Amino acid sequence: MSETPEEQKEQQQSAPAGSRKKAGPVIAAVVVLALAAIFGAQSGWFGALSGKGDGSPTEDANSRPVIAGLSAATDRIMPLAIIPVSCDAVDPDGDVLVYSWSTSGGDIAGDEPDVQWHAPDTEGLYRVFISVSDGLGGIAESSLALAVRTNNAPEILVMESELGDDVGWVVPGARVYIRCDAEDQDGDEMSYNWSATEGELFGQGPAVIWLAPATLGLHWITVEVEDTYGSVEERAIPLTVNVSQPPAILGFTLKAIDTDQFKPYGDSWRIFKERSCAIQALVEGGETVYTYDWSSELGAITADGPSAVWVAPASPKGWVNIVLQVSDAHGNRSSASVRIYVETCPSCL
């Protein structure tokens, strides 16, 4: 059935209206997509979708270095000591690292991972700083505290043999127990190093056994007591090897001559420099004809039989051993010693 002219005209009038209804949403969609493209480009949406935007890691991202450790060769640091300091650092990207060191006191020598810290001349707590850079903006920093303090050497309070002071001799092959009592003001651990001019030593630590040699005469047994800082105190005692009973030295009496700065100190004595004292040996059977042989490591000594006068040296400060050997007509000999500390500081006595 054919359309009438009126119907055809009506369809022609209605067609443009339908086309206009469909075009409206299309234009709106185009506008939205355009805005999304602009906003997405600015905000990085497209990069995020592709994995190459600012919002996610890329192959070109830089990782900063990591300091795995910062350490000094020792925590025992005295004023003006030179201490190795090391930095253990790595870079996740394999970049070449640059090290920059600084300190709150003292000086740094070097600019590599391993440097030397020159401690200042005063006690205190100091800090060493390290900054590690990869040259691409990545930096890691750390620091290390270092304590500097002076050290007191160990002090030997007593060193003696089981023979005692009144029996300073043994026969060849005899075994003699010798001990040393020491202390350290700083509380440091101490080690003992023993030696003898002749004979053999057995044991370690603060006590040993000395096996007397076949060689007759005077022999010295020495101990060095060392703390963990390396400071050492030394002491020695004499023992004589004889084949038969020698004269017995029972001990000594000491008296100041020209000073009041002469005082007992443990089993020893202390005196101010260049001052003098009188020493009298107590020898059993002293009415018998004996030979007296006095000697001193430092200072001046004059003697007449069992009596002697000793003048302390002007320097150095420290211990002095004064030794007496007494011999009978048969060559049997005994020995004993007096130990005196020479002080150079008047207020220290």
Secondary structure by P-SEA (a helix, b strand, c coil): ccccaaaaaaaaaaaaaaaaaaaaaaaaaaaaaaaaaaaaaaaaaaaaaaccccccccccbbbbbbbcccccccccccccbbbbbbbbbbbccccbbbbbbbcccccccccccbbbbbccccbbbbbbbbbbbccccbbbbbbbbbbbbbbbccccccccccccccccccccbbbbbbbbbbccccccbbbbbbbbccccccccccbbbbbbcccccbbbbbbbbbccccbbbbbbbbbbbbcccccccccbbbbbccccccccccccccccccbbbbbbbbccccccbbbbbbbbcccccccccccbbbbbcccccbbbbbbbbbbcccccccccbbbbbbbcccccc
